[in-house]
């Protein structure tokens, strides 16, 4: 589906963009967005977006290939929510988080089925976000104690709010 008719390009003051599964269904129906669709959707947003939710979007490597290059446009991005994206591999997480600008203050990768392999590439990423104040890693029950130590050890010292519960 062409996304131009949604009129997103005319929203130059847009600060919050929520494309979680239920919102996407309202906008485009049951269609699953391809990498090109994600690239077009995010490419049409104002560069001033501060809050981006891709919660429960079924992200995979193909989709991330369309998303990641667009993330760098959002230099004022403060909040990135990737909650409950279960199918993303370690390589996909590296590419996705690597595309985020350093301005991120609130990062959610809760309920993403994290394991040691994924944590090995995720753990160094939060250190890039020196302004990070809130990190949500909750509901990743498959992660071992060693994985948790590695993940939490990569956080910058300024984190004020941390969620790791079930």
URWO-V411023 format. One record per helix or strand. SS is the DSSP state (2 for helix, 1 for strand). FROM is the first residue (numbers start at 1). TO is the last residue. If there is no record, write none. Layout:
SS & FROM & TO
SS & FROM & TO
This chain:
2 & 4 & 6
2 & 8 & 10
1 & 16 & 18
2 & 21 & 28
2 & 35 & 43
1 & 51 & 53
2 & 61 & 71
1 & 79 & 81
2 & 90 & 98
1 & 106 & 108
2 & 116 & 122
2 & 126 & 128
1 & 134 & 136
2 & 145 & 153
1 & 161 & 163
